[in-house]
Structures are given as structure tokens and as C-alpha cells.
Amino acid sequence: MQANVLYSFRRCPYAMRARLAIRISEVQLQLREVVLKDKPEQLLKASPKATVPVLILACGTVIDESLGIMQWALSLNDPEGWLEKLPAQLPLVEQCDNVFKPWLDKYKYADRYPEFDEDYYRRQGCEFLAQLEARLTGNRYLMGEELTLADAAIFPFIRQFAHVDKKWFEQTPFNALRIWLNELLASALFQGVMEKYPPWQEGQRSIYF
């Protein structure tokens, strides 16, 4: 019987968010860890974008957007109610993806964007962090007291931003955001999706996630 197959890269924030939703949904599939510099031919054929994550369903359908993969998994099983009030969550996620993420990339790789210095790019990213701080002041999670799709979709990018300069981040006034980030980093859910697997090669035994 043909299985659903997820091509993933452990440290990619888009792949992280997809794996978080899949783990919550308890939907089992084959996981294929890829090396970004040597992507499998099957991945390239399935998605010309050649980015991870890519989900190839047993029926042949390809989903190569991380939010699409999250929603697919949760549509099959959503025990934590992550899809509840989805329309209220999507604007924040879209702001993360379309506004914050470009600043994050420029902050992380400031030497590639000499138009401004690292501090400038960091300040732009902090505007989004300030919004999250306001949401988390008095709330455990971004949408209230329960973990939702918005937390899982945004958290990997905040993790990446914080890791650019950990010492600086620890000294910022974003106290509620740090508590939220550290709780998610230490969670069994996150630890479970960050297990290391060898890069997938044609013919090797399948790893079920």
C-alpha cells in the first residue's frame, strides 16, 4: 500500500511547523530527511519549487506549502482543536510569513543586505515581536490559554530570530515572549519533532513519523 511521504529538513522553520501539526494530528506518514544541497530527484520532480516541506499523498497529490500541510493533517484529526477559529489566526500567521520573515532573513544574513546594518533589520523584526509580547501579556499562548495552529506556525521563526544573538534576546523587554518561547522549546511536542534522522536515500528502510 502506498504511503503518504513528507520531505523535510530538521532545522527549517517551515518544515518544523508542518511536523508540529502532523504530530498533533497523530497522522502517520513516511519521513524523508533531505540534504538541502543534494535534494532527491523525487522531491524535485514533485515540486519544482525545490523547497521543504513537501508532502506527497498516496493518491499522488502534492502539497508543497507548510500551512497547507498543517491544515491537511489537522483536517484528518484535530484532537486539540487547532483549526477552531482558524480565520482569526491566519492574519497573524500571514503577517509572520509576509512581513516578519523577510526582516528575519535580512537580520540573520545582514552581510548579504548591505543597504542597512544588522541593528536596523533587527529593529524592524522587533515590531512583530512587540505585537506578540502584547498578545502574550496575560495569556499563555497567542490566541489565549490553549496552544493553537498560530503558535505552532509562528514559534519556529521566533526561535530562529532569538538564536541570531541569544545574549541580546535574553536582555530584551520581551519577557512574556521569552517565557512562551522557552516553554515551547522545552515541550515534549517540540522535542519529539526535532529527533535527528539520517538523510534519506533511495532504497533505504522507511522512517515513520
Phi, psi and omega in degrees: 000131181292141181251158170287139185234129176248121171270127188218163171227123192310315188267359179285125182297328177293319178291324177302312183297323178295316181294325178299314180293321179296319180294318178297321183288340182065021175278126183267140177207171177278133178253128177239105178285130183246158170261120188298333179277352182216069186285140181298147180300325180298322178294315182295324178289323183287323184220106179300339177298330178059035175240157176256155003275155172228128179248124176250113181283158181302331180281353180103348178295139180247129174242114184240026171241133186299319179294325176296321178294318178302312183291325177300310182299315183287336176291336178277324179199122184229067187296335181262002179069033183295333182274354178296137180056037181302318179303328179286338182271328189298322179302322179291319178295319180294325176295321176301312186287320190263337181247306184290315185302316177299323176292322177301314180298319180290326176292315183292324183240051186301331181293341178274348183234073188288359179302324178223168180268173183303319182298322178298311181296323179296318180298321178296318178295328182293341177297321177288320178301322179296323177296317179294320178303317179297320179294324186272352176284104183098350177236147179285323183231176188294328181253008181141223185262359181240143176295136181228179177302323181300316178299312183294326183283329185265325185310315182300331181280327175291321175303315181294318179298315181297327185281348178298318177213088185299320181298316177298313184300321181294341182260001180284163178280009182278065186294314181295323179295320178296318179299314178300313181297313183294325178295317180290322178299324183273354186291150176297327179299309181293315179301324181292326181271357180255013176299141182275135177232149177291151177304139181288141175227146179306130177093350180282162181294139184290142174255123180261130186259000000 
